[in-house]
Amino acid sequence: MSQELTAAESRSIVAAVLERAATMGTTMTVAVVDAGGYLVALQRMDGARIIGPDIAIAKAFTAAAFRTPSGDVAARLGDAPHLVQSVRDMTQGRFMPHPGGIPILRDGQLIGAVGVGGGSADQDVEVARGAISDAGLTPG
């Protein structure tokens, strides 16, 4: 199997997020990026916040760039607000150390990341991790 995230896998992740969000009764936005942090899929549910795409993309980018869940990045950086702002500036605002971005692994290798926003932090993480598993991949 390829070490790249396929378009079909990306669509599968998006579909799983939408299904899981609907089951929870919440509206979400999902972004899927490749291992380089480039957007490959994006979907905002009807009624989801208009800022949702920006948030989901930033969470996914952060998870891919740091190769760790986006919610764990803040702890890794410690109490360094200037560093956080510097990274945000260097990435043109695509850096978001907040829960909901999860790396996607195949055979232990990073192949992309998913970012989910719209629910609580716990819901975003649960939906992202579950959708990756539903697609037959491994959440990081």
Rosetta constraint file for C-alpha pairs under 8 A:
AtomPair CA 3 CA 106 HARMONIC 6.86 0.50
AtomPair CA 3 CA 109 HARMONIC 7.42 0.50
AtomPair CA 3 CA 111 HARMONIC 6.23 0.50
AtomPair CA 4 CA 34 HARMONIC 7.54 0.50
AtomPair CA 4 CA 35 HARMONIC 7.75 0.50
AtomPair CA 4 CA 111 HARMONIC 5.35 0.50
AtomPair CA 4 CA 112 HARMONIC 7.89 0.50
AtomPair CA 5 CA 9 HARMONIC 6.52 0.50
AtomPair CA 5 CA 10 HARMONIC 7.03 0.50
AtomPair CA 5 CA 34 HARMONIC 6.31 0.50
AtomPair CA 5 CA 35 HARMONIC 7.94 0.50
AtomPair CA 5 CA 111 HARMONIC 5.40 0.50
AtomPair CA 5 CA 112 HARMONIC 6.37 0.50
AtomPair CA 6 CA 10 HARMONIC 6.28 0.50
AtomPair CA 7 CA 11 HARMONIC 6.20 0.50
AtomPair CA 7 CA 40 HARMONIC 7.36 0.50
AtomPair CA 8 CA 12 HARMONIC 6.15 0.50
AtomPair CA 9 CA 13 HARMONIC 6.23 0.50
AtomPair CA 9 CA 135 HARMONIC 6.27 0.50
AtomPair CA 10 CA 14 HARMONIC 6.30 0.50
AtomPair CA 10 CA 32 HARMONIC 6.38 0.50
AtomPair CA 10 CA 40 HARMONIC 7.16 0.50
AtomPair CA 10 CA 41 HARMONIC 6.30 0.50
AtomPair CA 11 CA 15 HARMONIC 6.12 0.50
AtomPair CA 11 CA 41 HARMONIC 7.06 0.50
AtomPair CA 12 CA 16 HARMONIC 6.14 0.50
AtomPair CA 12 CA 131 HARMONIC 7.96 0.50
AtomPair CA 12 CA 134 HARMONIC 7.88 0.50
AtomPair CA 12 CA 135 HARMONIC 5.64 0.50
AtomPair CA 13 CA 17 HARMONIC 6.20 0.50
AtomPair CA 13 CA 32 HARMONIC 7.92 0.50
AtomPair CA 13 CA 131 HARMONIC 5.19 0.50
AtomPair CA 13 CA 132 HARMONIC 5.82 0.50
AtomPair CA 13 CA 134 HARMONIC 7.25 0.50
AtomPair CA 13 CA 135 HARMONIC 5.74 0.50
AtomPair CA 14 CA 18 HARMONIC 6.30 0.50
AtomPair CA 14 CA 30 HARMONIC 6.40 0.50
AtomPair CA 14 CA 31 HARMONIC 7.65 0.50
AtomPair CA 14 CA 32 HARMONIC 7.70 0.50
AtomPair CA 14 CA 41 HARMONIC 7.47 0.50
AtomPair CA 14 CA 42 HARMONIC 7.56 0.50
AtomPair CA 14 CA 43 HARMONIC 7.04 0.50
AtomPair CA 14 CA 131 HARMONIC 7.53 0.50
AtomPair CA 15 CA 19 HARMONIC 6.19 0.50
AtomPair CA 16 CA 20 HARMONIC 6.04 0.50
AtomPair CA 16 CA 130 HARMONIC 7.85 0.50
AtomPair CA 16 CA 131 HARMONIC 4.90 0.50
AtomPair CA 16 CA 134 HARMONIC 6.66 0.50
AtomPair CA 16 CA 135 HARMONIC 7.64 0.50
AtomPair CA 17 CA 21 HARMONIC 5.97 0.50
AtomPair CA 17 CA 30 HARMONIC 6.97 0.50
AtomPair CA 17 CA 116 HARMONIC 7.99 0.50
AtomPair CA 17 CA 127 HARMONIC 5.94 0.50
AtomPair CA 17 CA 128 HARMONIC 6.66 0.50
AtomPair CA 17 CA 130 HARMONIC 7.95 0.50
AtomPair CA 17 CA 131 HARMONIC 5.49 0.50
AtomPair CA 18 CA 22 HARMONIC 6.11 0.50
AtomPair CA 18 CA 28 HARMONIC 7.33 0.50
AtomPair CA 18 CA 45 HARMONIC 7.30 0.50
AtomPair CA 19 CA 23 HARMONIC 6.24 0.50
AtomPair CA 20 CA 24 HARMONIC 6.33 0.50
AtomPair CA 20 CA 127 HARMONIC 6.23 0.50
AtomPair CA 20 CA 131 HARMONIC 7.78 0.50
AtomPair CA 21 CA 25 HARMONIC 6.17 0.50
AtomPair CA 21 CA 26 HARMONIC 5.38 0.50
AtomPair CA 21 CA 27 HARMONIC 6.16 0.50
AtomPair CA 21 CA 28 HARMONIC 6.42 0.50
AtomPair CA 21 CA 127 HARMONIC 7.04 0.50
AtomPair CA 22 CA 26 HARMONIC 5.97 0.50
AtomPair CA 22 CA 27 HARMONIC 6.96 0.50
AtomPair CA 26 CA 118 HARMONIC 7.33 0.50
AtomPair CA 26 CA 119 HARMONIC 6.43 0.50
AtomPair CA 27 CA 45 HARMONIC 5.80 0.50
AtomPair CA 27 CA 46 HARMONIC 7.17 0.50
AtomPair CA 27 CA 47 HARMONIC 6.48 0.50
AtomPair CA 27 CA 48 HARMONIC 5.10 0.50
AtomPair CA 27 CA 118 HARMONIC 6.02 0.50
AtomPair CA 27 CA 119 HARMONIC 7.21 0.50
AtomPair CA 28 CA 44 HARMONIC 6.37 0.50
AtomPair CA 28 CA 45 HARMONIC 5.78 0.50
AtomPair CA 28 CA 48 HARMONIC 5.69 0.50
AtomPair CA 28 CA 49 HARMONIC 7.97 0.50
AtomPair CA 28 CA 52 HARMONIC 7.40 0.50
AtomPair CA 28 CA 116 HARMONIC 6.77 0.50
AtomPair CA 28 CA 117 HARMONIC 5.53 0.50
AtomPair CA 28 CA 118 HARMONIC 4.37 0.50
AtomPair CA 28 CA 119 HARMONIC 6.55 0.50
AtomPair CA 29 CA 42 HARMONIC 7.52 0.50
AtomPair CA 29 CA 43 HARMONIC 5.69 0.50
AtomPair CA 29 CA 44 HARMONIC 4.22 0.50
AtomPair CA 29 CA 45 HARMONIC 6.00 0.50
AtomPair CA 29 CA 48 HARMONIC 6.72 0.50
AtomPair CA 29 CA 52 HARMONIC 5.50 0.50
AtomPair CA 29 CA 53 HARMONIC 6.09 0.50
AtomPair CA 29 CA 56 HARMONIC 6.30 0.50
AtomPair CA 29 CA 116 HARMONIC 5.76 0.50
AtomPair CA 29 CA 117 HARMONIC 5.46 0.50
AtomPair CA 29 CA 118 HARMONIC 6.35 0.50
AtomPair CA 30 CA 41 HARMONIC 7.97 0.50
AtomPair CA 30 CA 42 HARMONIC 5.71 0.50
AtomPair CA 30 CA 43 HARMONIC 5.45 0.50
AtomPair CA 30 CA 44 HARMONIC 6.52 0.50
AtomPair CA 30 CA 53 HARMONIC 7.21 0.50
AtomPair CA 30 CA 56 HARMONIC 5.66 0.50
AtomPair CA 30 CA 57 HARMONIC 7.74 0.50
AtomPair CA 30 CA 114 HARMONIC 7.02 0.50
AtomPair CA 30 CA 115 HARMONIC 5.64 0.50
AtomPair CA 30 CA 116 HARMONIC 4.63 0.50
AtomPair CA 30 CA 117 HARMONIC 6.73 0.50
AtomPair CA 31 CA 39 HARMONIC 7.06 0.50
AtomPair CA 31 CA 40 HARMONIC 7.73 0.50
AtomPair CA 31 CA 41 HARMONIC 5.66 0.50
AtomPair CA 31 CA 42 HARMONIC 4.43 0.50
AtomPair CA 31 CA 43 HARMONIC 6.66 0.50
AtomPair CA 31 CA 53 HARMONIC 7.08 0.50
AtomPair CA 31 CA 56 HARMONIC 5.30 0.50
AtomPair CA 31 CA 57 HARMONIC 5.27 0.50
AtomPair CA 31 CA 60 HARMONIC 6.51 0.50
AtomPair CA 31 CA 114 HARMONIC 5.67 0.50
AtomPair CA 31 CA 115 HARMONIC 5.10 0.50
AtomPair CA 31 CA 116 HARMONIC 6.61 0.50
AtomPair CA 32 CA 39 HARMONIC 5.99 0.50
AtomPair CA 32 CA 40 HARMONIC 5.69 0.50
AtomPair CA 32 CA 41 HARMONIC 5.03 0.50
AtomPair CA 32 CA 42 HARMONIC 6.42 0.50
AtomPair CA 32 CA 57 HARMONIC 7.39 0.50
AtomPair CA 32 CA 60 HARMONIC 6.46 0.50
AtomPair CA 32 CA 112 HARMONIC 7.20 0.50
AtomPair CA 32 CA 113 HARMONIC 5.81 0.50
AtomPair CA 32 CA 114 HARMONIC 4.46 0.50
AtomPair CA 32 CA 115 HARMONIC 6.40 0.50
AtomPair CA 33 CA 37 HARMONIC 5.11 0.50
AtomPair CA 33 CA 38 HARMONIC 4.99 0.50
AtomPair CA 33 CA 39 HARMONIC 4.30 0.50
AtomPair CA 33 CA 40 HARMONIC 5.24 0.50
AtomPair CA 33 CA 41 HARMONIC 6.97 0.50
AtomPair CA 33 CA 57 HARMONIC 7.68 0.50
AtomPair CA 33 CA 60 HARMONIC 6.28 0.50
AtomPair CA 33 CA 61 HARMONIC 6.72 0.50
AtomPair CA 33 CA 64 HARMONIC 7.63 0.50
AtomPair CA 33 CA 112 HARMONIC 5.37 0.50
AtomPair CA 33 CA 113 HARMONIC 5.39 0.50
AtomPair CA 33 CA 114 HARMONIC 6.40 0.50
AtomPair CA 34 CA 38 HARMONIC 5.44 0.50
AtomPair CA 34 CA 39 HARMONIC 6.60 0.50
AtomPair CA 34 CA 40 HARMONIC 6.58 0.50
AtomPair CA 34 CA 64 HARMONIC 7.67 0.50
AtomPair CA 34 CA 111 HARMONIC 6.01 0.50
AtomPair CA 34 CA 112 HARMONIC 3.97 0.50
AtomPair CA 34 CA 113 HARMONIC 6.49 0.50
AtomPair CA 35 CA 64 HARMONIC 5.89 0.50
AtomPair CA 35 CA 65 HARMONIC 7.89 0.50
AtomPair CA 35 CA 110 HARMONIC 6.11 0.50
AtomPair CA 35 CA 111 HARMONIC 4.74 0.50
AtomPair CA 35 CA 112 HARMONIC 4.04 0.50
AtomPair CA 35 CA 113 HARMONIC 7.01 0.50
AtomPair CA 36 CA 64 HARMONIC 6.93 0.50
AtomPair CA 36 CA 65 HARMONIC 7.26 0.50
AtomPair CA 36 CA 112 HARMONIC 7.33 0.50
AtomPair CA 37 CA 60 HARMONIC 7.28 0.50
AtomPair CA 37 CA 61 HARMONIC 4.83 0.50
AtomPair CA 37 CA 62 HARMONIC 7.93 0.50
AtomPair CA 37 CA 64 HARMONIC 5.72 0.50
AtomPair CA 37 CA 65 HARMONIC 6.56 0.50
AtomPair CA 37 CA 112 HARMONIC 7.05 0.50
AtomPair CA 37 CA 113 HARMONIC 7.64 0.50
AtomPair CA 38 CA 61 HARMONIC 7.49 0.50
AtomPair CA 39 CA 57 HARMONIC 7.30 0.50
AtomPair CA 42 CA 53 HARMONIC 7.21 0.50
AtomPair CA 43 CA 53 HARMONIC 7.59 0.50
AtomPair CA 44 CA 48 HARMONIC 6.21 0.50
AtomPair CA 44 CA 52 HARMONIC 6.94 0.50
AtomPair CA 44 CA 53 HARMONIC 6.65 0.50
AtomPair CA 48 CA 52 HARMONIC 6.76 0.50
AtomPair CA 48 CA 118 HARMONIC 6.83 0.50
AtomPair CA 49 CA 118 HARMONIC 7.20 0.50
AtomPair CA 51 CA 55 HARMONIC 6.46 0.50
AtomPair CA 52 CA 56 HARMONIC 6.02 0.50
AtomPair CA 52 CA 117 HARMONIC 6.26 0.50
AtomPair CA 52 CA 118 HARMONIC 6.80 0.50
AtomPair CA 53 CA 57 HARMONIC 6.00 0.50
AtomPair CA 54 CA 58 HARMONIC 6.14 0.50
AtomPair CA 54 CA 94 HARMONIC 7.90 0.50
AtomPair CA 55 CA 59 HARMONIC 6.19 0.50
AtomPair CA 55 CA 96 HARMONIC 7.58 0.50
AtomPair CA 55 CA 115 HARMONIC 7.86 0.50
AtomPair CA 55 CA 116 HARMONIC 7.91 0.50
AtomPair CA 55 CA 117 HARMONIC 6.50 0.50
AtomPair CA 56 CA 60 HARMONIC 6.18 0.50
AtomPair CA 56 CA 100 HARMONIC 7.76 0.50
AtomPair CA 56 CA 101 HARMONIC 7.54 0.50
AtomPair CA 56 CA 114 HARMONIC 7.86 0.50
AtomPair CA 56 CA 115 HARMONIC 4.52 0.50
AtomPair CA 56 CA 116 HARMONIC 5.05 0.50
AtomPair CA 56 CA 117 HARMONIC 5.49 0.50
AtomPair CA 57 CA 61 HARMONIC 6.01 0.50
AtomPair CA 57 CA 94 HARMONIC 6.97 0.50
AtomPair CA 57 CA 115 HARMONIC 6.05 0.50
AtomPair CA 58 CA 62 HARMONIC 6.04 0.50
AtomPair CA 58 CA 93 HARMONIC 7.38 0.50
AtomPair CA 58 CA 94 HARMONIC 4.30 0.50
AtomPair CA 58 CA 95 HARMONIC 5.27 0.50
AtomPair CA 58 CA 96 HARMONIC 5.38 0.50
AtomPair CA 58 CA 115 HARMONIC 7.31 0.50
AtomPair CA 59 CA 63 HARMONIC 6.27 0.50
AtomPair CA 59 CA 70 HARMONIC 5.91 0.50
AtomPair CA 59 CA 94 HARMONIC 7.66 0.50
AtomPair CA 59 CA 95 HARMONIC 6.92 0.50
AtomPair CA 59 CA 96 HARMONIC 5.35 0.50
AtomPair CA 59 CA 97 HARMONIC 7.04 0.50
AtomPair CA 59 CA 98 HARMONIC 6.91 0.50
AtomPair CA 59 CA 99 HARMONIC 7.49 0.50
AtomPair CA 59 CA 100 HARMONIC 6.21 0.50
AtomPair CA 59 CA 101 HARMONIC 4.45 0.50
AtomPair CA 59 CA 102 HARMONIC 7.95 0.50
AtomPair CA 59 CA 114 HARMONIC 7.57 0.50
AtomPair CA 59 CA 115 HARMONIC 4.84 0.50
AtomPair CA 59 CA 116 HARMONIC 7.23 0.50
AtomPair CA 60 CA 64 HARMONIC 6.25 0.50
AtomPair CA 60 CA 70 HARMONIC 7.50 0.50
AtomPair CA 60 CA 100 HARMONIC 7.84 0.50
AtomPair CA 60 CA 101 HARMONIC 4.71 0.50
AtomPair CA 60 CA 102 HARMONIC 6.68 0.50
AtomPair CA 60 CA 103 HARMONIC 7.61 0.50
AtomPair CA 60 CA 113 HARMONIC 5.18 0.50
AtomPair CA 60 CA 114 HARMONIC 4.78 0.50
AtomPair CA 60 CA 115 HARMONIC 4.03 0.50
AtomPair CA 60 CA 116 HARMONIC 7.73 0.50
AtomPair CA 61 CA 65 HARMONIC 5.95 0.50
AtomPair CA 61 CA 94 HARMONIC 6.39 0.50
AtomPair CA 61 CA 95 HARMONIC 6.77 0.50
AtomPair CA 61 CA 101 HARMONIC 7.75 0.50
AtomPair CA 61 CA 113 HARMONIC 7.10 0.50
AtomPair CA 61 CA 115 HARMONIC 7.74 0.50
AtomPair CA 62 CA 66 HARMONIC 6.01 0.50
AtomPair CA 62 CA 67 HARMONIC 7.93 0.50
AtomPair CA 62 CA 69 HARMONIC 7.85 0.50
AtomPair CA 62 CA 70 HARMONIC 5.57 0.50
AtomPair CA 62 CA 73 HARMONIC 7.98 0.50
AtomPair CA 62 CA 94 HARMONIC 7.17 0.50
AtomPair CA 62 CA 95 HARMONIC 5.33 0.50
AtomPair CA 62 CA 96 HARMONIC 6.04 0.50
AtomPair CA 62 CA 97 HARMONIC 6.80 0.50
AtomPair CA 62 CA 101 HARMONIC 6.96 0.50
AtomPair CA 63 CA 67 HARMONIC 5.41 0.50
AtomPair CA 63 CA 68 HARMONIC 5.18 0.50
AtomPair CA 63 CA 69 HARMONIC 5.03 0.50
AtomPair CA 63 CA 70 HARMONIC 4.77 0.50
AtomPair CA 63 CA 101 HARMONIC 5.26 0.50
AtomPair CA 63 CA 102 HARMONIC 5.51 0.50
AtomPair CA 63 CA 103 HARMONIC 5.39 0.50
AtomPair CA 63 CA 113 HARMONIC 6.05 0.50
AtomPair CA 63 CA 114 HARMONIC 7.73 0.50
AtomPair CA 63 CA 115 HARMONIC 7.95 0.50
AtomPair CA 64 CA 68 HARMONIC 7.06 0.50
AtomPair CA 64 CA 102 HARMONIC 7.81 0.50
AtomPair CA 64 CA 103 HARMONIC 5.78 0.50
AtomPair CA 64 CA 110 HARMONIC 7.62 0.50
AtomPair CA 64 CA 112 HARMONIC 5.99 0.50
AtomPair CA 64 CA 113 HARMONIC 5.37 0.50
AtomPair CA 66 CA 70 HARMONIC 7.84 0.50
AtomPair CA 66 CA 73 HARMONIC 7.29 0.50
AtomPair CA 67 CA 103 HARMONIC 6.11 0.50
AtomPair CA 67 CA 110 HARMONIC 7.11 0.50
AtomPair CA 67 CA 140 HARMONIC 7.76 0.50
AtomPair CA 68 CA 72 HARMONIC 6.78 0.50
AtomPair CA 68 CA 73 HARMONIC 7.10 0.50
AtomPair CA 68 CA 102 HARMONIC 6.83 0.50
AtomPair CA 68 CA 103 HARMONIC 6.07 0.50
AtomPair CA 68 CA 140 HARMONIC 6.47 0.50
AtomPair CA 69 CA 73 HARMONIC 6.90 0.50
AtomPair CA 69 CA 99 HARMONIC 7.13 0.50
AtomPair CA 69 CA 100 HARMONIC 7.46 0.50
AtomPair CA 69 CA 101 HARMONIC 5.48 0.50
AtomPair CA 69 CA 102 HARMONIC 4.62 0.50
AtomPair CA 69 CA 103 HARMONIC 6.20 0.50
AtomPair CA 69 CA 140 HARMONIC 6.90 0.50
AtomPair CA 70 CA 74 HARMONIC 7.78 0.50
AtomPair CA 70 CA 96 HARMONIC 6.90 0.50
AtomPair CA 70 CA 97 HARMONIC 4.97 0.50
AtomPair CA 70 CA 98 HARMONIC 5.55 0.50
AtomPair CA 70 CA 99 HARMONIC 5.45 0.50
AtomPair CA 70 CA 100 HARMONIC 6.49 0.50
AtomPair CA 70 CA 101 HARMONIC 4.80 0.50
AtomPair CA 70 CA 102 HARMONIC 6.53 0.50
AtomPair CA 71 CA 75 HARMONIC 7.98 0.50
AtomPair CA 71 CA 97 HARMONIC 5.38 0.50
AtomPair CA 71 CA 98 HARMONIC 4.39 0.50
AtomPair CA 71 CA 99 HARMONIC 3.76 0.50
AtomPair CA 71 CA 100 HARMONIC 6.76 0.50
AtomPair CA 71 CA 101 HARMONIC 7.12 0.50
AtomPair CA 72 CA 76 HARMONIC 6.53 0.50
AtomPair CA 72 CA 97 HARMONIC 7.14 0.50
AtomPair CA 72 CA 98 HARMONIC 7.76 0.50
AtomPair CA 72 CA 99 HARMONIC 7.48 0.50
AtomPair CA 73 CA 77 HARMONIC 6.32 0.50
AtomPair CA 73 CA 97 HARMONIC 5.35 0.50
AtomPair CA 73 CA 98 HARMONIC 7.80 0.50
AtomPair CA 74 CA 78 HARMONIC 6.30 0.50
AtomPair CA 74 CA 97 HARMONIC 5.29 0.50
AtomPair CA 74 CA 98 HARMONIC 7.44 0.50
AtomPair CA 77 CA 83 HARMONIC 7.65 0.50
AtomPair CA 77 CA 84 HARMONIC 7.52 0.50
AtomPair CA 80 CA 84 HARMONIC 6.48 0.50
AtomPair CA 81 CA 85 HARMONIC 6.20 0.50
AtomPair CA 82 CA 86 HARMONIC 6.03 0.50
AtomPair CA 83 CA 87 HARMONIC 6.15 0.50
AtomPair CA 84 CA 88 HARMONIC 6.17 0.50
AtomPair CA 85 CA 89 HARMONIC 6.10 0.50
AtomPair CA 86 CA 90 HARMONIC 6.11 0.50
AtomPair CA 87 CA 91 HARMONIC 6.17 0.50
AtomPair CA 87 CA 95 HARMONIC 6.77 0.50
AtomPair CA 88 CA 92 HARMONIC 6.23 0.50
AtomPair CA 88 CA 93 HARMONIC 4.82 0.50
AtomPair CA 88 CA 94 HARMONIC 6.45 0.50
AtomPair CA 88 CA 95 HARMONIC 4.98 0.50
AtomPair CA 88 CA 96 HARMONIC 7.58 0.50
AtomPair CA 89 CA 93 HARMONIC 5.88 0.50
AtomPair CA 91 CA 95 HARMONIC 6.31 0.50
AtomPair CA 98 CA 121 HARMONIC 7.82 0.50
AtomPair CA 99 CA 121 HARMONIC 5.45 0.50
AtomPair CA 99 CA 122 HARMONIC 7.51 0.50
AtomPair CA 99 CA 124 HARMONIC 7.00 0.50
AtomPair CA 99 CA 125 HARMONIC 6.24 0.50
AtomPair CA 100 CA 114 HARMONIC 7.97 0.50
AtomPair CA 100 CA 115 HARMONIC 5.51 0.50
AtomPair CA 100 CA 116 HARMONIC 5.08 0.50
AtomPair CA 100 CA 117 HARMONIC 6.35 0.50
AtomPair CA 100 CA 121 HARMONIC 6.41 0.50
AtomPair CA 100 CA 122 HARMONIC 7.90 0.50
AtomPair CA 100 CA 124 HARMONIC 4.76 0.50
AtomPair CA 100 CA 125 HARMONIC 4.56 0.50
AtomPair CA 100 CA 128 HARMONIC 6.62 0.50
AtomPair CA 101 CA 113 HARMONIC 6.80 0.50
AtomPair CA 101 CA 114 HARMONIC 5.56 0.50
AtomPair CA 101 CA 115 HARMONIC 4.14 0.50
AtomPair CA 101 CA 116 HARMONIC 6.35 0.50
AtomPair CA 101 CA 125 HARMONIC 7.11 0.50
AtomPair CA 101 CA 128 HARMONIC 7.22 0.50
AtomPair CA 102 CA 113 HARMONIC 5.49 0.50
AtomPair CA 102 CA 114 HARMONIC 5.43 0.50
AtomPair CA 102 CA 115 HARMONIC 6.48 0.50
AtomPair CA 102 CA 125 HARMONIC 7.41 0.50
AtomPair CA 102 CA 128 HARMONIC 6.53 0.50
AtomPair CA 102 CA 129 HARMONIC 6.70 0.50
AtomPair CA 102 CA 139 HARMONIC 6.40 0.50
AtomPair CA 102 CA 140 HARMONIC 6.12 0.50
AtomPair CA 103 CA 110 HARMONIC 6.73 0.50
AtomPair CA 103 CA 111 HARMONIC 7.86 0.50
AtomPair CA 103 CA 112 HARMONIC 6.01 0.50
AtomPair CA 103 CA 113 HARMONIC 4.12 0.50
AtomPair CA 103 CA 114 HARMONIC 6.49 0.50
AtomPair CA 103 CA 139 HARMONIC 5.87 0.50
AtomPair CA 103 CA 140 HARMONIC 4.73 0.50
AtomPair CA 104 CA 110 HARMONIC 5.87 0.50
AtomPair CA 104 CA 111 HARMONIC 5.78 0.50
AtomPair CA 104 CA 112 HARMONIC 5.03 0.50
AtomPair CA 104 CA 113 HARMONIC 4.86 0.50
AtomPair CA 104 CA 114 HARMONIC 7.07 0.50
AtomPair CA 104 CA 132 HARMONIC 6.81 0.50
AtomPair CA 104 CA 137 HARMONIC 6.77 0.50
AtomPair CA 104 CA 138 HARMONIC 5.90 0.50
AtomPair CA 104 CA 139 HARMONIC 5.03 0.50
AtomPair CA 104 CA 140 HARMONIC 5.79 0.50
AtomPair CA 105 CA 109 HARMONIC 5.15 0.50
AtomPair CA 105 CA 110 HARMONIC 4.61 0.50
AtomPair CA 105 CA 111 HARMONIC 5.61 0.50
AtomPair CA 105 CA 112 HARMONIC 7.17 0.50
AtomPair CA 105 CA 137 HARMONIC 6.34 0.50
AtomPair CA 105 CA 138 HARMONIC 4.98 0.50
AtomPair CA 105 CA 139 HARMONIC 6.05 0.50
AtomPair CA 105 CA 140 HARMONIC 6.14 0.50
AtomPair CA 106 CA 110 HARMONIC 6.63 0.50
AtomPair CA 106 CA 111 HARMONIC 6.61 0.50
AtomPair CA 106 CA 137 HARMONIC 6.13 0.50
AtomPair CA 106 CA 138 HARMONIC 6.25 0.50
AtomPair CA 114 CA 128 HARMONIC 6.46 0.50
AtomPair CA 114 CA 132 HARMONIC 7.91 0.50
AtomPair CA 115 CA 128 HARMONIC 6.85 0.50
AtomPair CA 116 CA 124 HARMONIC 5.35 0.50
AtomPair CA 116 CA 125 HARMONIC 7.34 0.50
AtomPair CA 116 CA 127 HARMONIC 7.45 0.50
AtomPair CA 116 CA 128 HARMONIC 6.06 0.50
AtomPair CA 117 CA 121 HARMONIC 7.97 0.50
AtomPair CA 117 CA 124 HARMONIC 5.68 0.50
AtomPair CA 118 CA 124 HARMONIC 7.06 0.50
AtomPair CA 119 CA 123 HARMONIC 5.44 0.50
AtomPair CA 119 CA 124 HARMONIC 5.59 0.50
AtomPair CA 120 CA 124 HARMONIC 6.11 0.50
AtomPair CA 121 CA 125 HARMONIC 6.31 0.50
AtomPair CA 122 CA 126 HARMONIC 6.06 0.50
AtomPair CA 123 CA 127 HARMONIC 5.97 0.50
AtomPair CA 124 CA 128 HARMONIC 6.09 0.50
AtomPair CA 125 CA 129 HARMONIC 6.01 0.50
AtomPair CA 126 CA 130 HARMONIC 5.97 0.50
AtomPair CA 127 CA 131 HARMONIC 5.94 0.50
AtomPair CA 128 CA 132 HARMONIC 6.33 0.50
AtomPair CA 129 CA 133 HARMONIC 6.41 0.50
AtomPair CA 129 CA 139 HARMONIC 5.59 0.50
AtomPair CA 130 CA 134 HARMONIC 6.01 0.50
AtomPair CA 131 CA 135 HARMONIC 6.26 0.50
AtomPair CA 132 CA 136 HARMONIC 6.76 0.50
AtomPair CA 132 CA 137 HARMONIC 5.49 0.50
AtomPair CA 132 CA 138 HARMONIC 6.28 0.50
AtomPair CA 132 CA 139 HARMONIC 5.83 0.50
AtomPair CA 133 CA 137 HARMONIC 5.19 0.50
AtomPair CA 133 CA 138 HARMONIC 5.78 0.50
AtomPair CA 133 CA 139 HARMONIC 6.64 0.50
